[in-house]
Amino acid sequence: MSHIAWLSKKLSSGKILCQACSQSCKLEEGEYGICGVRKVELGELRLLVYGLAAAVNIDPVEKKPMFHFLPQSRAFSVGTVGCNFSCKFCQNYEISQYPKEHGHQIIGQELSPKRIVEYAIENKCESIAYTYNEPIVFFEYTYDTAKLAHEKGLKNIYVTSGFETKKAIDLLAPYIDGMNIDIKSFNDKFYREICGARLKPVLEAVKYAYEKGIWVEITTLLIQGKNDSDEEIRNIAKFIAQIDTSMPWHLSAFHPMYKMLDVPCTPESTLHRAYQIGQEEGLKYVYVGNIDDEDYESTYCPSCKKRVIDRRGHIGQYVINKLKEKGICPYCSYRIEGIFD
């Protein structure tokens, strides 16, 4: 379905500037954005996937991953085709890269913002997650859905690579309660050569989303020989700590995927080393992911050090939340940072 992509601006040159993400595409009539789903038609930028969902599921919120956001709750998860990145390791490349690899074809089932909210309520979900592909590329679809969801008492989550413009974050902030943002590397060369993007806009988006009061959790997929040096891991940890030592950091294991089938899986020892570095830099909440590791997936109170949320099995499969209301530790009354009601 085609819908006006109103987060855009007509330039004096006659081109149209897309203002959704930091790729900042300047497009002429008939041209597509890097994402493959925003196109200039009859002098207007249009979103080609509005109301067309390519992936829909009901997930544990922990799978996003969001560990400090309504633990043990369900998130109605939706995504479309298209992405403003071209990560060689993408786990959802079948939908994220679909338009680019299929001559700009668009696929998806019709699913309006209204129906998404209705389905979420019917299935007893407490939030809606915009995920699977990059949500900022279908910004207008997410915005309309999130606004309606808030009116119905639901929370909203963006699972993103962090290329939102400040203008986009300003518009989303009243309705997006949480974001899981990837910091894929602390090396701009990695971003340019492996992801087709840049590092600086991601770091700026993390800071700005935090300043706007959105609950932010960070994910880094550690890839052997690419972004897993002690120095790079420590630089990411320092960056997060400078913003807020309470910002959770998820360290995920890489598995061969898409165009990186020749790269081995991340050793557990690398994840454990990164976990330790995060703690050394003062981060209160560091987690490992994509492996079953109860000790490193669970939440510990920063004050009394006791385990307050147990996690084991497949992400979100077994979660035991021992916290009292508003995230209060049952042992020492420390208030764990996050969104718990």
Secondary structure, DSSP 8 states (H G I E B T S, - for coil): --EE--SEEE-TTS-EEE-SBTT--EE-TT-B-TTSSEEEETTEEEETTTTEESEEEEEEGGGTT-SSBSTT-EEEEEE-S--S---TT-TTHHHHTHHHHTTT----EE--HHHHHHHHHHTT-SEEEE-SS-GGGGHHHHHHHHHHHHHTT-EEEEEE-S-B-HHHHHHHTTT--EEEEE---S-HHHIIIIISS-SHHHHHHHHHHHHTT-EEEEEEEE-TTTT--HHHHHHHHHHHHHH-TTS-EEEEE----TT-TTS----HHHHHHHHHHHHHTT-S-EEEESS--HHHHSEE-TTT--EEEEEESSTTTEEEE---GGGB-TTT--B-SSB--
